[in-house]
């Protein structure tokens, strides 16, 4: 992959040897996965149970000819077009406490990329005590206020991305620019964690 020419062999090994879990393959998860693969991450476990629909195309890493496909299958196809040697493990399921622990057991970092608040809380509550690194997001809907989306440390193993307040609603739609910023910041946090550069 061309991006790897900017990394040392040690940095490439750090990225290529890690397995990253992504809970959700929507606006956050699909774009975060794309950034991670472009950055040099080769092993992903992506979990989602939804299908691609037309309303997803304004912010998610899918294409019109993939409407109706399972998101995890469509995302795997798209990621392998970037890096054919990537190991993309997909799980077509809705996560609960038990399956979350099992599915992400061998992941060094897990990205929470859900829309629903209860699903976000379940992932964080399930993994926060395991010692596993977790990158989560909250508050990324609407337009503008790009600088309000920031990284916050929440304890030793949790990084939160977002403005912490702007939820999807009548006055704040989920649109590509802000969702994309948050997804890129999640990926950036993961890469920094893997390379030991996130303090």
C-alpha positions, 0 to 999 in steps of 0.5 A: 500500500502506498501510504506505508512508504511514509512509515518505518518498518516498525510502524508498519508492523505495529499497524499490520499486526493489530486487529481492530474491532468496529461495532457498527458499519454506518457513517462512523464505522464504514468511514473509520474502517476506510481510513484505518485500511488506508493508514495501513491496518490490515486486520479488522473485525466489523459487526453490523446487522443492517443493509445499505439503503439510499438514505445511507449514501449521503454519509456512508462508505457505500455506493448506489449499486450496493443498495440492498446488500448487507452493510458488512458484506458491502464494506468488506468489498469496498475495503478490499478494493483499497487493500486486497491483502486486508483480513476483513472479518465480518459479523452480520449480527446485532451485538449484546453483552455476551456476543460483544465480549466474544466477537472482540476478544482478540481485538486490541482496540474497539471502535464504537460506531453505533447510532443508538444511545443504548447500543453505545452504552452497552458497548462501553459498559461491556468493554470498559472494565476489560482493559481493552482500548475503546474509541467512542463517539457522541455528538456529531450531527448537523453542520458547521462547528467543526472545531467543536468536535474534539477528542476527550480522554475518559479514563485510562482506556476510553477516548471519546470523539465528538462535541458531546451534545449534538444528537441527530434530530429535527434540527441536526441531520446526520450528514457527511462532513461532520460524521466524516470528521468524527470517523476520521478522528476515531481512526486517527485515535486508533492509529495513534494508540497503536503507534504509542503516540496517543497520550 
